[in-house]
């Protein structure tokens, strides 16, 4: 057998014709080596295909990454909106068997999505009317019975918008009120409201912070510095306080509304507090029914819940503006000029806990 025949037997020659083209190539498979050798022109054709495929994959990956980034980052938010302060004002209406004097400040926002605007405005108004609704406008059977002996219901609410960004609105209400009559039935309370301008959602303290023993230890330690050790140091003191924050103390819940709250200050610090609003009345000197601490975001890092609030808080920058109420009335009984303050200052018992 000559060399030419051996080469013919050891080689398989296959011709391939590409569709819609005149390109023709020869692929030779060697039985001896198992390697494939291809002509130069077809190899370039495969190279172009691979480059096109690779480029397509990179484009898809880039588009996917951009989509993920868009989903993770909140939309632009609102830069130009106004929070206009308003006041609900009543002085001795004829609707009740007792006198009523109400000066209740509340905010109204305009310049954002109309649907969210309506939701947020209703939310902020309801928060302003909280104690007035309980003791005056929406009484339960217990309060209805008390109202038979009312001589006066009086409430004064101050509202402060502390932080406003393209995403978040944070504010507090400080309320002084007196069921039955002023002087001997004056209480002071506080509450915070934090809303997402994009969704209309209200963030409660339990939405952003894990209300657990470690947080209570931190909060009580800071509060005791300000309130002269009022919250104690024992384990049972911490358990009771945690039950207050969780609203799980059935015995105490019968007599008090426990309302944890927070709000953000203009320098992005946090005020975290709890209001202990009585559901009954008894004669006492004017007293504050709330307790609060100030801290920064770094101190809260270990207690954070997974919440959109934190992402929007981190990205927030000051936006919008607040317009003061142009006709803010002073409360006849509980305002700065109210005679009850002078009376109690002379007695030396003002703001006792």
Buried (B, 14 or more C-beta within 10 A) or exposed (E): EEEEEEEEEEEEEEEEEEEEEEEEBEBEEEEEEEEEEEEEEBEEBEEEEEEEEEEEEEEEEEEEEEEEEEEEEBEEBBEEBBBBBBBBBBEEEEEEEBBBBBBBBBBBBEBBBEEBBEBBBEBBBEBBBBBBEBBBEEBEEEBEEBBEEBEBBBBBBBBBBBBBBBBBBBBBBBBBBBBBBBBBBBBBBBBBBBBBBBBBBBBBBEBBBEBEEEBBEBBBEBBBEEBEEEBEEEEEBBEBBBBBBBBEBEEBBEEBBBBBBBBBBEEBBBBBBBBBBBBEBEEEBBBBBBBBBEBEBEBBEEBEBEBBBBBBBEBBEEBBEBEEBEEEBEBBBBBEEBEBBEBBEEEEEBEEE
